[in-house]
Amino acid sequence: MHGVLTWEHRDSAEFRIAARKDILAHYNTTFFQDSTISKLEKLAKEDGTSLFKAIDDTGKEWWGRKLVLATGIKDIMPALEGYEECWGKRDAKSAGVLAIDDCAPAALALHIARYANRLAEKVVIYTHGNESVTKDLEAALSQCKPESKTRKNVTVDSRKITRLVKGAKGGEVEVHLEDGVKILQGFLAHKPKGEVNGPFVKQLGLELTPQGDFKTAPPFNETSVHGVFAGGDSATPMKAVTVALSAGGLLAAGVAAQLEAED
């Protein structure tokens, strides 16, 4: 994990263990339950408020007045042969950016390319045969100052990718294109699509953002269903520990405020 003072480059599992121990040592109103929830229901009360029922995989029921979802996400890898084998590696002078799926918008693809350019001298943005994305990127690049690093170091390749092959060194990736050309890149930069964990979106009728995260209202991160809050990676495009910690504090305040207003 990164960005958390005194915990830099340490396993997040260690942080969770320490956090549990610290919370239990200071608060006798809190406990942790290691159960897998298989179903959630929202039930209306006669006074206009609601109760939430959670059923775990053993059939046991858990009841609450408010519900917080911090289920995290799973990465949905694009349907490119070799992508998963090349995932998570980098180290070189040249780099490629995959402008596909969530990374197709020109502004985001250029944002990723600029970061890749900090680790590589030259960056190629691959649009995987998408003419519309190619035109948008070329137009965006033409608006950059001629002396800028983006204009000098970033180019666009519109050819379709047939497969990716893990290179022999570090994060090297060999990009195979539709015309038979093979290009060795030091690494590829891309953010795969995300999908929130669990079946709760359909069960509760929750709205999602175009990126697939829980749709929440700032600042307290309540979802589209009253009384249901969400935080962490499943409720923000910024998948980072510090953002999740901040969201936890905000949604806790929102939950407390609603409970107090109903009492």
C-alpha positions, 0 to 999 in steps of 0.5 A, a space after each residue: 500500500 502507498 500514501 499512508 504515513 508509517 505504512 508505506 510499501 507494506 502489505 495492506 493485510 497487516 494494516 487491516 489486522 492492526 486496525 482491527 486490534 486498535 479499534 477493539 482495544 478502544 471501543 466496546 460497541 464494535 465487533 467484527 464478523 467474518 461472514 459472506 453476505 449472500 443477500 440484502 433486503 430493504 424493508 419499510 417500517 410503518 413510521 416511514 423509516 427502513 430496516 435492512 436485512 442481510 443474510 449470510 451463506 449459513 442462512 443467519 440474518 443480520 439486521 440494521 437501520 443503515 447499510 454501508 457497502 465497502 465491497 471493493 471491485 474486481 478488475 475486468 480485463 479486456 479481451 486482448 490475448 496475452 493481456 493478463 500475462 503482461 499485467 502489473 509489469 513496467 520498466 523501460 524507455 518506451 511505452 504504450 497506452 491502451 486507449 480502450 474501454 474506460 481509457 478511450 476518452 481522449 482526455 483520460 488517454 492523454 492523462 495516462 500517456 503523460 504519466 507513462 512519459 515520466 517513465 519512458 522517453 516515447 509513448 504510443 497510444 494504441 486506439 485498437 482500430 477505433 476511428 472516433 477515438 483516434 480522431 479525438 486523440 489526434 485533435 487533442 494532441 494538435 492543441 498541445 503546445 509544440 514545445 510540450 513533452 506531450 506533443 514531442 513524445 506522444 503519438 497515436 497508432 490506430 491499428 488493431 491489436 491482435 495479441 500481447 506477448 510478455 517480453 523477456 525483460 522486466 515489463 516488456 510487452 510485444 504488441 502484435 498488430 493486425 498488419 503483422 507488425 510487432 512492436 516491443 514496448 517497455 511496458 503498457 499502461 492501462 486501467 481495466 474496467 471495474 465491477 463492484 463485488 457482490 450481487 447487491 446492485 440488483 438486490 437493492 436497485 442501486 444506481 451505478 456510474 458509467 465506470 461501474 462504481 456505486 453512484 453516491 452523493 457527496 459529501 457523505 457518500 449515500 447511494 441512490 437508495 436512502 439509508 445505503 452508503 458506499 465507500 472505498 474502491 467501489 464508490 470512486 474512480 480514485 482507487 487509493 487507500 487514502 481516498 478510501 480512508 477519507 470516504 470511511 470518515 465521511 460516510 460514518 458522519 452521514 450514517 450517524 447524522 441520519 440515525 440521530 435525525 430519526 431518533 
